[in-house]
Amino acid sequence: VFYLTKVLVSLFSGVFTVDKSEPIQAIRGLRAPVLFFHGLADDFTPPAMSQTLFDAVQQHGNAELALMPDARHSASIAVHPQKYKDIVTSFLKKYCFISNQQ
């Protein structure tokens, strides 16, 4: 899966390669809204890594970080489904990706 993702991203972006990526440098110039989720019980990727990425992009005022208690790696939605849904819905409404009427 990783190899396929690497190839597809490289093909479509024409610039970005996963094996040469420097996330902090790449995200600093990002202006698009970004929502980070990270489980506080993640023992694969330390939560501090998401905090560092968030800190690098929040200067543009369009980033949010949701730290989810008791969630392990990629398990935020499984551990806190309603909280996850509420955060995503709020984020999408805030940045006009979905209507406030929904």
N, CA, C and O atoms as a GROMACS GRO file, in nm:
protein
  408
    1VAL      N    1   0.083  -0.119   0.000
    1VAL     CA    2   0.000   0.000   0.000
    1VAL      C    3   0.087   0.125   0.000
    1VAL      O    4   0.060   0.221  -0.072
    2PHE      N    5   0.192   0.124   0.081
    2PHE     CA    6   0.279   0.241   0.089
    2PHE      C    7   0.342   0.269  -0.047
    2PHE      O    8   0.347   0.384  -0.091
    3TYR      N    9   0.390   0.164  -0.113
    3TYR     CA   10   0.454   0.183  -0.243
    3TYR      C   11   0.355   0.240  -0.345
    3TYR      O   12   0.388   0.332  -0.419
    4LEU      N   13   0.233   0.186  -0.347
    4LEU     CA   14   0.131   0.234  -0.440
    4LEU      C   15   0.098   0.381  -0.412
    4LEU      O   16   0.086   0.461  -0.505
    5THR      N   17   0.084   0.416  -0.286
    5THR     CA   18   0.057   0.555  -0.249
    5THR      C   19   0.171   0.645  -0.294
    5THR      O   20   0.148   0.753  -0.348
    6LYS      N   21   0.293   0.601  -0.272
    6LYS     CA   22   0.411   0.678  -0.311
    6LYS      C   23   0.411   0.704  -0.462
    6LYS      O   24   0.435   0.816  -0.506
    7VAL      N   25   0.384   0.602  -0.539
    7VAL     CA   26   0.383   0.616  -0.685
    7VAL      C   27   0.271   0.708  -0.730
    7VAL      O   28   0.293   0.796  -0.813
    8LEU      N   29   0.150   0.690  -0.676
    8LEU     CA   30   0.036   0.772  -0.717
    8LEU      C   31   0.056   0.919  -0.681
    8LEU      O   32   0.029   1.008  -0.762
    9VAL      N   33   0.104   0.945  -0.560
    9VAL     CA   34   0.127   1.084  -0.518
    9VAL      C   35   0.232   1.148  -0.607
    9VAL      O   36   0.217   1.262  -0.648
   10SER      N   37   0.338   1.075  -0.636
   10SER     CA   38   0.443   1.129  -0.722
   10SER      C   39   0.392   1.157  -0.862
   10SER      O   40   0.427   1.259  -0.922
   11LEU      N   41   0.310   1.068  -0.915
   11LEU     CA   42   0.256   1.086  -1.050
   11LEU      C   43   0.164   1.208  -1.058
   11LEU      O   44   0.174   1.288  -1.151
   12PHE      N   45   0.075   1.219  -0.960
   12PHE     CA   46  -0.023   1.327  -0.967
   12PHE      C   47   0.032   1.462  -0.927
   12PHE      O   48  -0.010   1.565  -0.981
   13SER      N   49   0.124   1.464  -0.835
   13SER     CA   50   0.177   1.594  -0.792
   13SER      C   51   0.291   1.640  -0.881
   13SER      O   52   0.309   1.760  -0.904
   14GLY      N   53   0.367   1.545  -0.932
   14GLY     CA   54   0.480   1.578  -1.016
   14GLY      C   55   0.596   1.639  -0.939
   14GLY      O   56   0.701   1.665  -0.997
   15VAL      N   57   0.578   1.663  -0.810
   15VAL     CA   58   0.681   1.728  -0.730
   15VAL      C   59   0.712   1.649  -0.605
   15VAL      O   60   0.829   1.627  -0.572
   16PHE      N   61   0.611   1.606  -0.537
   16PHE     CA   62   0.623   1.547  -0.405
   16PHE      C   63   0.661   1.399  -0.413
   16PHE      O   64   0.599   1.324  -0.488
   17THR      N   65   0.760   1.358  -0.338
   17THR     CA   66   0.791   1.216  -0.325
   17THR      C   67   0.793   1.183  -0.176
   17THR      O   68   0.853   1.255  -0.096
   18VAL      N   69   0.726   1.074  -0.141
   18VAL     CA   70   0.709   1.037  -0.002
   18VAL      C   71   0.842   1.011   0.067
   18VAL      O   72   0.861   1.052   0.181
   19ASP      N   73   0.934   0.944  -0.001
   19ASP     CA   74   1.060   0.909   0.064
   19ASP      C   75   1.152   1.028   0.084
   19ASP      O   76   1.251   1.017   0.157
   20LYS      N   77   1.122   1.141   0.024
   20LYS     CA   78   1.203   1.261   0.042
   20LYS      C   79   1.125   1.371   0.111
   20LYS      O   80   1.166   1.487   0.111
   21SER      N   81   1.012   1.335   0.169
   21SER     CA   82   0.926   1.438   0.228
   21SER      C   83   0.983   1.490   0.359
   21SER      O   84   1.045   1.417   0.436
   22GLU      N   85   0.960   1.615   0.382
   22GLU     CA   86   0.993   1.681   0.507
   22GLU      C   87   0.865   1.751   0.551
   22GLU      O   88   0.841   1.866   0.513
   23PRO      N   89   0.783   1.682   0.630
   23PRO     CA   90   0.650   1.733   0.663
   23PRO      C   91   0.646   1.875   0.718
   23PRO      O   92   0.559   1.954   0.681
   24ILE      N   93   0.738   1.908   0.806
   24ILE     CA   94   0.736   2.042   0.865
   24ILE      C   95   0.759   2.148   0.758
   24ILE      O   96   0.688   2.249   0.755
   25GLN      N   97   0.854   2.127   0.671
   25GLN     CA   98   0.880   2.223   0.563
   25GLN      C   99   0.763   2.231   0.467
   25GLN      O  100   0.725   2.339   0.423
   26ALA      N  101   0.706   2.117   0.435
   26ALA     CA  102   0.595   2.113   0.339
   26ALA      C  103   0.471   2.184   0.392
   26ALA      O  104   0.399   2.248   0.315
   27ILE      N  105   0.446   2.173   0.520
   27ILE     CA  106   0.322   2.226   0.575
   27ILE      C  107   0.330   2.375   0.609
   27ILE      O  108   0.226   2.442   0.617
   28ARG      N  109   0.446   2.427   0.628
   28ARG     CA  110   0.460   2.568   0.668
   28ARG      C  111   0.392   2.665   0.572
   28ARG      O  112   0.335   2.764   0.616
   29GLY      N  113   0.398   2.637   0.444
   29GLY     CA  114   0.339   2.728   0.346
   29GLY      C  115   0.194   2.696   0.313
   29GLY      O  116   0.132   2.764   0.231
   30LEU      N  117   0.139   2.593   0.375
   30LEU     CA  118   0.003   2.551   0.346
   30LEU      C  119  -0.097   2.655   0.392
   30LEU      O  120  -0.090   2.703   0.506
   31ARG      N  121  -0.190   2.691   0.305
   31ARG     CA  122  -0.292   2.790   0.340
   31ARG      C  123  -0.431   2.726   0.352
   31ARG      O  124  -0.524   2.788   0.404
   32ALA      N  125  -0.446   2.603   0.305
   32ALA     CA  126  -0.574   2.534   0.312
   32ALA      C  127  -0.604   2.495   0.457
   32ALA      O  128  -0.512   2.468   0.534
   33PRO      N  129  -0.730   2.493   0.494
   33PRO     CA  130  -0.766   2.449   0.629
   33PRO      C  131  -0.720   2.305   0.654
   33PRO      O  132  -0.730   2.219   0.567
   34VAL      N  133  -0.670   2.281   0.775
   34VAL     CA  134  -0.618   2.150   0.811
   34VAL      C  135  -0.674   2.108   0.946
   34VAL      O  136  -0.675   2.186   1.041
   35LEU      N  137  -0.721   1.985   0.953
   35LEU     CA  138  -0.770   1.928   1.078
   35LEU      C  139  -0.685   1.806   1.112
   35LEU      O  140  -0.681   1.709   1.036
   36PHE      N  141  -0.617   1.812   1.225
   36PHE     CA  142  -0.535   1.701   1.271
   36PHE      C  143  -0.610   1.626   1.380
   36PHE      O  144  -0.670   1.688   1.469
   37PHE      N  145  -0.608   1.494   1.374
   37PHE     CA  146  -0.655   1.410   1.483
   37PHE      C  147  -0.536   1.327   1.529
   37PHE      O  148  -0.455   1.281   1.448
   38HIS      N  149  -0.525   1.310   1.659
   38HIS     CA  150  -0.420   1.222   1.709
   38HIS      C  151  -0.466   1.160   1.840
   38HIS      O  152  -0.515   1.228   1.929
   39GLY      N  153  -0.449   1.029   1.849
   39GLY     CA  154  -0.482   0.957   1.971
   39GLY      C  155  -0.372   0.974   2.074
   39GLY      O  156  -0.254   0.958   2.044
   40LEU      N  157  -0.412   1.007   2.194
   40LEU     CA  158  -0.313   1.026   2.300
   40LEU      C  159  -0.250   0.896   2.348
   40LEU      O  160  -0.147   0.898   2.415
   41ALA      N  161  -0.312   0.782   2.313
   41ALA     CA  162  -0.255   0.652   2.348
   41ALA      C  163  -0.179   0.591   2.230
   41ALA      O  164  -0.148   0.472   2.232
   42ASP      N  165  -0.151   0.670   2.130
   42ASP     CA  166  -0.079   0.622   2.012
   42ASP      C  167   0.065   0.588   2.050
   42ASP      O  168   0.141   0.674   2.094
   43ASP      N  169   0.102   0.461   2.033
   43ASP     CA  170   0.239   0.421   2.063
   43ASP      C  171   0.318   0.394   1.935
   43ASP      O  172   0.430   0.343   1.940
   44PHE      N  173   0.259   0.428   1.821
   44PHE     CA  174   0.327   0.412   1.692
   44PHE      C  175   0.385   0.546   1.646
   44PHE      O  176   0.502   0.555   1.608
   45THR      N  177   0.302   0.650   1.649
   45THR     CA  178   0.345   0.785   1.616
   45THR      C  179   0.315   0.873   1.736
   45THR      O  180   0.198   0.888   1.773
   46PRO      N  181   0.414   0.931   1.798
   46PRO     CA  182   0.391   1.012   1.918
   46PRO      C  183   0.299   1.131   1.889
   46PRO      O  184   0.313   1.196   1.786
   47PRO      N  185   0.205   1.160   1.978
   47PRO     CA  186   0.116   1.275   1.961
   47PRO      C  187   0.192   1.406   1.941
   47PRO      O  188   0.141   1.498   1.877
   48ALA      N  189   0.311   1.415   1.995
   48ALA     CA  190   0.391   1.538   1.978
   48ALA      C  191   0.419   1.568   1.832
   48ALA      O  192   0.441   1.683   1.796
   49MET      N  193   0.418   1.466   1.747
   49MET     CA  194   0.443   1.489   1.605
   49MET      C  195   0.328   1.569   1.542
   49MET      O  196   0.352   1.659   1.461
   50SER      N  197   0.206   1.536   1.578
   50SER     CA  198   0.092   1.613   1.527
   50SER      C  199   0.092   1.754   1.585
   50SER      O  200   0.058   1.850   1.516
   51GLN      N  201   0.131   1.765   1.710
   51GLN     CA  202   0.140   1.896   1.773
   51GLN      C  203   0.241   1.983   1.700
   51GLN      O  204   0.218   2.101   1.677
   52THR      N  205   0.354   1.924   1.662
   52THR     CA  206   0.458   1.998   1.589
   52THR      C  207   0.407   2.044   1.453
   52THR      O  208   0.431   2.158   1.414
   53LEU      N  209   0.337   1.955   1.381
   53LEU     CA  210   0.279   1.993   1.252
   53LEU      C  211   0.175   2.103   1.270
   53LEU      O  212   0.172   2.199   1.193
   54PHE      N  213   0.091   2.088   1.370
   54PHE     CA  214  -0.010   2.189   1.399
   54PHE      C  215   0.055   2.324   1.428
   54PHE      O  216   0.013   2.427   1.376
   55ASP      N  217   0.156   2.323   1.512
   55ASP     CA  218   0.226   2.447   1.546
   55ASP      C  219   0.286   2.514   1.422
   55ASP      O  220   0.289   2.637   1.413
   56ALA      N  221   0.331   2.434   1.327
   56ALA     CA  222   0.394   2.488   1.206
   56ALA      C  223   0.293   2.554   1.113
   56ALA      O  224   0.330   2.643   1.037
   57VAL      N  225   0.167   2.511   1.116
   57VAL     CA  226   0.068   2.563   1.020
   57VAL      C  227  -0.035   2.655   1.085
   57VAL      O  228  -0.102   2.729   1.013
   58GLN      N  229  -0.049   2.653   1.216
   58GLN     CA  230  -0.154   2.731   1.280
   58GLN      C  231  -0.136   2.882   1.266
   58GLN      O  232  -0.230   2.958   1.290
   59GLN      N  233  -0.018   2.924   1.230
   59GLN     CA  234   0.007   3.068   1.212
   59GLN      C  235  -0.087   3.129   1.108
   59GLN      O  236  -0.111   3.250   1.110
   60HIS      N  237  -0.140   3.046   1.019
   60HIS     CA  238  -0.231   3.096   0.916
   60HIS      C  239  -0.376   3.100   0.966
   60HIS      O  240  -0.465   3.145   0.894
   61GLY      N  241  -0.398   3.053   1.088
   61GLY     CA  242  -0.530   3.064   1.150
   61GLY      C  243  -0.634   2.969   1.097
   61GLY      O  244  -0.754   2.989   1.121
   62ASN      N  245  -0.594   2.867   1.027
   62ASN     CA  246  -0.693   2.775   0.972
   62ASN      C  247  -0.658   2.630   1.001
   62ASN      O  248  -0.680   2.542   0.917
   63ALA      N  249  -0.604   2.605   1.118
   63ALA     CA  250  -0.569   2.469   1.156
   63ALA      C  251  -0.630   2.437   1.292
   63ALA      O  252  -0.644   2.524   1.378
   64GLU      N  253  -0.667   2.312   1.308
   64GLU     CA  254  -0.721   2.265   1.435
   64GLU      C  255  -0.657   2.132   1.469
   64GLU      O  256  -0.623   2.054   1.380
   65LEU      N  257  -0.641   2.107   1.598
   65LEU     CA  258  -0.581   1.984   1.646
   65LEU      C  259  -0.675   1.921   1.748
   65LEU      O  260  -0.711   1.984   1.847
   66ALA      N  261  -0.715   1.797   1.723
   66ALA     CA  262  -0.800   1.723   1.815
   66ALA      C  263  -0.718   1.608   1.872
   66ALA      O  264  -0.682   1.514   1.801
   67LEU      N  265  -0.688   1.616   2.001
   67LEU     CA  266  -0.616   1.510   2.070
   67LEU      C  267  -0.720   1.424   2.141
   67LEU      O  268  -0.795   1.472   2.226
   68MET      N  269  -0.724   1.297   2.105
   68MET     CA  270  -0.830   1.208   2.151
   68MET      C  271  -0.779   1.114   2.262
   68MET      O  272  -0.692   1.030   2.237
   69PRO      N  273  -0.834   1.129   2.383
   69PRO     CA  274  -0.793   1.044   2.495
   69PRO      C  275  -0.819   0.895   2.465
   69PRO      O  276  -0.918   0.860   2.400
   70ASP      N  277  -0.731   0.811   2.512
   70ASP     CA  278  -0.746   0.665   2.503
   70ASP      C  279  -0.743   0.608   2.361
   70ASP      O  280  -0.761   0.487   2.345
   71ALA      N  281  -0.721   0.689   2.261
   71ALA     CA  282  -0.719   0.639   2.123
   71ALA      C  283  -0.576   0.605   2.083
   71ALA      O  284  -0.483   0.683   2.102
   72ARG      N  285  -0.561   0.485   2.027
   72ARG     CA  286  -0.431   0.444   1.975
   72ARG      C  287  -0.418   0.492   1.831
   72ARG      O  288  -0.500   0.572   1.785
   73HIS      N  289  -0.317   0.446   1.761
   73HIS     CA  290  -0.289   0.490   1.624
   73HIS      C  291  -0.409   0.467   1.532
   73HIS      O  292  -0.459   0.355   1.520
   74SER      N  293  -0.454   0.574   1.467
   74SER     CA  294  -0.565   0.570   1.371
   74SER      C  295  -0.695   0.517   1.432
   74SER      O  296  -0.778   0.463   1.359
   75ALA      N  297  -0.713   0.532   1.561
   75ALA     CA  298  -0.833   0.478   1.626
   75ALA      C  299  -0.924   0.584   1.685
   75ALA      O  300  -1.016   0.551   1.760
   76SER      N  301  -0.900   0.710   1.655
   76SER     CA  302  -0.980   0.816   1.714
   76SER      C  303  -1.129   0.798   1.685
   76SER      O  304  -1.212   0.814   1.774
   77ILE      N  305  -1.163   0.765   1.562
   77ILE     CA  306  -1.303   0.750   1.526
   77ILE      C  307  -1.366   0.628   1.593
   77ILE      O  308  -1.484   0.630   1.626
   78ALA      N  309  -1.288   0.523   1.612
   78ALA     CA  310  -1.341   0.402   1.675
   78ALA      C  311  -1.363   0.421   1.824
   78ALA      O  312  -1.460   0.368   1.880
   79VAL      N  313  -1.275   0.495   1.889
   79VAL     CA  314  -1.283   0.515   2.033
   79VAL      C  315  -1.383   0.625   2.070
   79VAL      O  316  -1.452   0.615   2.172
   80HIS      N  317  -1.390   0.728   1.989
   80HIS     CA  318  -1.477   0.843   2.018
   80HIS      C  319  -1.560   0.879   1.893
   80HIS      O  320  -1.542   0.988   1.838
   81PRO      N  321  -1.649   0.791   1.847
   81PRO     CA  322  -1.719   0.817   1.720
   81PRO      C  323  -1.801   0.946   1.718
   81PRO      O  324  -1.797   1.019   1.620
   82GLN      N  325  -1.875   0.974   1.824
   82GLN     CA  326  -1.958   1.096   1.823
   82GLN      C  327  -1.873   1.222   1.833
   82GLN      O  328  -1.899   1.320   1.763
   83LYS      N  329  -1.773   1.220   1.918
   83LYS     CA  330  -1.683   1.335   1.932
   83LYS      C  331  -1.611   1.360   1.799
   83LYS      O  332  -1.597   1.475   1.757
   84TYR      N  333  -1.567   1.254   1.735
   84TYR     CA  334  -1.499   1.264   1.605
   84TYR      C  335  -1.593   1.329   1.503
   84TYR      O  336  -1.555   1.422   1.433
   85LYS      N  337  -1.715   1.278   1.496
   85LYS     CA  338  -1.814   1.332   1.402
   85LYS      C  339  -1.842   1.479   1.431
   85LYS      O  340  -1.849   1.560   1.338
   86ASP      N  341  -1.857   1.514   1.557
   86ASP     CA  342  -1.885   1.654   1.594
   86ASP      C  343  -1.770   1.746   1.554
   86ASP      O  344  -1.794   1.856   1.504
   87ILE      N  345  -1.648   1.703   1.577
   87ILE     CA  346  -1.531   1.785   1.543
   87ILE      C  347  -1.520   1.804   1.392
   87ILE      O  348  -1.496   1.914   1.344
   88VAL      N  349  -1.538   1.696   1.318
   88VAL     CA  350  -1.529   1.704   1.171
   88VAL      C  351  -1.641   1.792   1.116
   88VAL      O  352  -1.617   1.876   1.030
   89THR      N  353  -1.763   1.774   1.166
   89THR     CA  354  -1.877   1.855   1.121
   89THR      C  355  -1.854   2.003   1.150
   89THR      O  356  -1.878   2.087   1.064
   90SER      N  357  -1.808   2.033   1.268
   90SER     CA  358  -1.779   2.173   1.305
   90SER      C  359  -1.672   2.232   1.214
   90SER      O  360  -1.686   2.346   1.168
   91PHE      N  361  -1.567   2.157   1.190
   91PHE     CA  362  -1.459   2.202   1.102
   91PHE      C  363  -1.511   2.230   0.961
   91PHE      O  364  -1.480   2.335   0.903
   92LEU      N  365  -1.588   2.138   0.906
   92LEU     CA  366  -1.641   2.156   0.772
   92LEU      C  367  -1.736   2.275   0.763
   92LEU      O  368  -1.735   2.347   0.662
   93LYS      N  369  -1.815   2.296   0.864
   93LYS     CA  370  -1.904   2.413   0.866
   93LYS      C  371  -1.824   2.544   0.879
   93LYS      O  372  -1.854   2.642   0.812
   94LYS      N  373  -1.725   2.542   0.963
   94LYS     CA  374  -1.642   2.662   0.985
   94LYS      C  375  -1.577   2.710   0.857
   94LYS      O  376  -1.568   2.830   0.832
   95TYR      N  377  -1.532   2.616   0.776
   95TYR     CA  378  -1.463   2.653   0.653
   95TYR      C  379  -1.552   2.641   0.529
   95TYR      O  380  -1.502   2.634   0.416
   96CYS      N  381  -1.684   2.638   0.551
   96CYS     CA  382  -1.785   2.642   0.444
   96CYS      C  383  -1.777   2.525   0.347
   96CYS      O  384  -1.811   2.539   0.230
   97PHE      N  385  -1.732   2.410   0.396
   97PHE     CA  386  -1.734   2.291   0.309
   97PHE      C  387  -1.872   2.228   0.310
   97PHE      O  388  -1.910   2.158   0.217
   98ILE      N  389  -1.948   2.256   0.419
   98ILE     CA  390  -2.086   2.211   0.425
   98ILE      C  391  -2.169   2.325   0.481
   98ILE      O  392  -2.117   2.413   0.550
   99SER      N  393  -2.296   2.323   0.451
   99SER     CA  394  -2.387   2.428   0.493
   99SER      C  395  -2.418   2.418   0.641
   99SER      O  396  -2.422   2.308   0.696
  100ASN      N  397  -2.439   2.530   0.706
  100ASN     CA  398  -2.480   2.532   0.845
  100ASN      C  399  -2.622   2.480   0.863
  100ASN      O  400  -2.662   2.453   0.977
  101GLN      N  401  -2.699   2.466   0.756
  101GLN     CA  402  -2.835   2.414   0.762
  101GLN      C  403  -2.835   2.262   0.782
  101GLN      O  404  -2.937   2.206   0.821
  102GLN      N  405  -2.723   2.196   0.757
  102GLN     CA  406  -2.722   2.050   0.766
  102GLN      C  407  -2.706   2.003   0.908
  102GLN      O  408  -2.703   1.883   0.933
   0.00000   0.00000   0.00000
